[in-house]
Each structure stands twice: as C-alpha cells, then as structure tokens.
Amino acid sequence: TFLGKGEKRDESNLPKAMRTGPVRVMNSNVRSMARFDYQPDICKDYKETGFCGYGDNCIYLHDRGDYKSGWQLEREWDAAQKAKKKFGEREDFRVDGSSEGEGSSGDDLPFACMICRKEFVDPILTRCGHYFCEKCALAKAKKSKRCFACGENTQGIFNSAPKLLAKLKEKKERSGEQQEEQEEQEQQEEE
C-alpha cells in the first residue's frame, strides 16, 4: 500500500519473516556500485587461434600475450625476496663485488681501510659491500658483528676482494714503472 511521499514505514518493528529479502538502504542518496572484470575485454578467438572473424571491426582487443595475475606476480616477488635474504644479497650489490650496471674499471673502489686509515693489507669484502683490512675487520668482528661503515649485520661473513686486489696490484705496478722512469730521467740529467 502506498502511504504517501512523506510517510515511511518503520520496518524494524516487523517480524523477522517479513524482513527477509533484499535489504533497503536507509540513506537513499548514497548508491554504491561494484564492477568486477573477471573477463577482460580481449577477443577470445584471436587469443586462442590468432584469427578473428570480425577482423578490424571487432570491438575487443586483439592480443595474444599471456599476462600474469596479481597473485602470481606477488608470489614471484616474495620468492625473489626470500632468495635475496637467504643469500645475503642486496638488490644493488652482489656478494661477488660486482654492482649492477657497473661500467667503470673499479674507480669506485676505496684506496684505504676505513678502520685503520692505512693502505689495505689483505683486503676483505663484507656482505654490505665495504672493504677493510682482514686484521681490522676480524678485530672489530670480535667486538660487534655489525659493519664498521654502515652498521649492517655482517653475521661474521667476510669474502675475498679480487677486484680490489687487482686494483692494488695494478697501482703498485704503475708506481713501480713511474719510479723507474724517474730514475732514468735523473740519470739522463746527471749525464
């Protein structure tokens, strides 16, 4: 029965049997709508066979690519993060000492130990990518398992530093050649 525009029934007093069915929203000025796109607008025929009978007139997207769902991407990301954590690798630095996208010949390598402030003696590489003398690093590791430079936990893992060793060897060779050249120049000047 129509009671009029201003008249409304109070349905909260009705018995439960009469309140069944769709629930009416009290705020009639607010409408909510949800659309779930379980089937994206991709032409199924073209995706499966590579041919569509409608040709260029088809209203759906002609795409044969396979896309991963959000949960698949999330699962792969989590697996990659667990692997990085397990092996102690950071995204921008690997344990072998090579950086991603590193194109220089080692110009970014340090020239002295950060602890003793002297030239390296048996250099080692921490998990976080810092270089120290072996003796200095082991002495600090006895007191604290954290890196002297950044404070990251090293877990007592120190690797050899082949790039730094190669750079130091190259530097010594160059300095030896320079000394020989200077000695030759001095001898020529004396004559």
Secondary structure, 3 states (H helix, E strand, C coil): CCCCCCCCCCHHHCCHHHHCCCCCCCCCCCCCCCCCCCCCCECHHHHHHCCCCCHHHCCCECCCCCCCCHHHHHHHHHHHHHHHHHHCCECCECCCCCECCCCCCCCCCCCCCCCCCCCCCCEEEECCCCEEEHHHHHHHHHHCCECCCCCCECCCCEEECHHHHHHHHHHHHHHHHHHHHHHHHHHHHHC
